[in-house]
């Protein structure tokens, strides 16, 4: 897992908004019980899950470790490039 630091004091779009963001943590806004897929999951199954759940990305997990993320853009690009077809 990659840690992405967000420096304190960085501009966040206004003082009131900044104060509210400073008081929030990831746990306050994250999706709970996200679905995950494996590298061998058929793209059709991933696409159906994205549409059915109205989400735009899904974590790819192998042996309990995050190995990537598949997005709607990834799928559309693969279609446009002829890698899916």
N, C-alpha and C positions, 0 to 999 in steps of 0.2 A: 504494500500500500504506500502511496506517495503522500507525503504531508505537504500541503500547500499553505504556507504561512500568509496571513493577511496582516500586514503591519498595522499596529495601533497608531491612530492619528492620521491614517490615510484618508483622503477626502472621500466622503460617502454620499454626496448629494444633498447636503444641507444639515444644519445643526440638529434639528429635531429628528430627522431621519437617522443621522449618525448616532445620536444618543440611543435611539431604539435599537439600532443594529448592534451597538456595543453591548447591549444587555441580553442579546440572543446568543444561543449556542446552536451548533448543528443539530443536536437532539431535539431542539424546539421546532425545527422546520423540515426535518428529513422524512422521507417516505418510510413507513414501517412495513416490515415483512415484504421487501421487494421480491419480485420474481427474478430468477437467475436462469441462465442457460449454460450449456457446455459447448465446447468447440465443435462437437459432432452433431449438435442440434440442427435439423434441417431449417434452412432459411424460411421456407414457407411457414413453419411452426412459429418462428420468431416474428415474422411479419403479422401473422394472425394474432399473436399475443399483444403486439404493439397496438394494433387496431382495436381489438376487443377491450383492452384496458385503457385506451386513450392515453398512451405514454409514447415517448419518443426515443427512449434508449433503455437498454437492458444490460446488466453486468454479465460478463462471461466468466464462469468460475470453474476451475479444475482442482480437484483434491482440496477443496475448501479455500483455495487462494484465488484472488482476483487476477485474471490474465488479460482482460480487455473489456471493452464496452462495444456493443453493436447499436448503431443509431439508425433512424429512418433514413438519414442522409447516406449512410454507408450502403444500405440496401438499394436506394435509388441510384447511387453512383455505380454500383455493381451491375444493375440492370442497364444503365446507359452505356457502360463500357463493354457490355456483351458477356460479362463473367457469369451472369444469371440469365437463363434464357430459354 
